[in-house]
């Protein structure tokens, strides 16, 4: 039996976003126990030319919602990147999770051959549905999730692989 696009997207995105939410909760708890303002970590970068933690979380939300929207044609929520706190980011994660759960499986499955065009300031990239999912959307999501994890780990938040992996199901 072939794996459907829904199975390649929504479950992994959901697990990853729930893990990201739990990681942010753990960061807030660690900050409180050490007398640090966790929101100060939102400006952390691995290196100067990389986006800060706040943008990593925003993009970790955008990647799944835009992937599902592009495949399903179900309009995704718009976020204007105005978050200023971890609490604001938690709302964005919750909104993204609610959107993912609202899109029916039938709207995503069967879109393996759908044309997907991404437009960037320097041009565009064209994909078919399955290569878009496996070669762009999923790797992009995990890049930003991993970077957010690494930034908080580097800041001293006691995170491990189980935190990154999140709870199954």
N, C-alpha and C positions, 0 to 999 in steps of 0.2 A: 504494500500500500504506500502510495506517495505521501510525503509530508506536505501539508497545505501551508500556504503563506501565513495564515492566521497563527498556526503553530510555531512558525519561525519568527513571529513578531510579538504579538500581544503577551503571551506568557512570560517570555524573557524580559521584555520591557517592563512588565508589571513587577516581576520579582526584583529587577534592578532598581526600579524607582522606590519600591518599598524598602529595599536595603539602603538606598541613599537617604530616605527619610529617617531611618533608624540610625544611620551614621551621624546625621545632623543632630538628632536627639542626644546621641552619646557625646558629641562635641559640646553641646550646651551643658550637659551634666558635668563633663570634665572641666569645662571653663568655670562653672559655678564652684566646683570643689577646689579649684586652684586660685580663685580670685581674679580670673581673667574675664574680659568681655568677649564672648564667643563671636560677636559680630565684627570684632576687629580682624578676625581671620578671613573675612570675606574678601579682603584685598590681597591675600596671599597668592603668590605666583611661584611656579617651579623655577622659572627663569624670566627675565625682563620682557621678552617678546611673546610670552604666552599669556593667555587670558587669565584673570584672577579667579579665585574660587567661586565668586558669585556668578560669573559668566559660565563657568564649567557646569554649575547646577542648572542654570537657565537653559543651556544648550542640551544638557542631559534630559531635560523635559521636552525641548523643542524637537529633538531628533525622533523620538517615538511618535509624538502627536502628528508631526508632519509626514512621517512615513505612512502611518495609518490613513491620514487624510488623503495623501496622494494616491494610495491604492484603492481606497473605498469611495472617494468623492463625498464623504461625510465631513462637513465643515468642522474644523478644529477650533478650539477656543483661541482667542488672540491674547497674547501677553505682551505688554509694552516694555518689558525689562525695567520696570520701575521699582523692583524689590530693593529694599534697603537693609533688611534684617533676615536672620535665619527663619524667624516666624513667617515672614513674607514668602520666603522660598518654600516653606512647608505648605503654604496655601497653594502655591503654583504646582508643587508635586501632587497634592491632593486633586487639584483641578485636572491635571494631566491623567492621573489614574482614573478619575471618573469618566473622562472622555474615552479612554481606551476601553473601559468596560461597557460604554454605551454603543460602541460600534459593533454591529452584528457580524459574526463570523462569515456569513454569506457575502458580505460586502467586500471582504478581503480575499477569501479563497477564490481561486479561478482567475486572479489578476496577474498570473505569471508573465503573460505576454503584453500587458498594458504598457504603453509608452509613458515614461516618466522623464520629464525634463527639469533639471535644476538650473536656475539662472543665478549667476554670480557676477560681481562687478567686472571680472575679467573675461566673461564668456558664459558658456553653458555646458552642461554635461547631460547626455541623453542615455537612458537606460531602458531596458524592459523590466517588468515588475520583479521577477525573481533575482536577476543580477543586481538590481537596485537594492533589494533587501539584503542579500548575502554579501555583496561587495561594497556597499556604501552605508546604508542606514544602520544596520546592526553593528558593524565595526565602529562607526562614528559614535553611536550611543555608548558603547563600552569604553571608547577612548575618553570621553568626558566623565563618565562614571569613575573610571580608574584614576583620572587626574584629580577629581574631587577627593576621592579616598586618599590618594597620596599626599595631597596638600594638608589634609587634616592629620594624617599619620605623622608627617614631617613636623607639624606644629606640636606634637606630643600627645595627641588624643590617642588613648589606648585602643587601637583598632587592630583587628586581625583578619585573616582570610574569611573566617565565618561571618564577620560583619559585612565584608564585601560581597560574599556569595548570597547573603540574605536567606530567608526561610523558604523552603520549597513550597510550591503550590500556590 
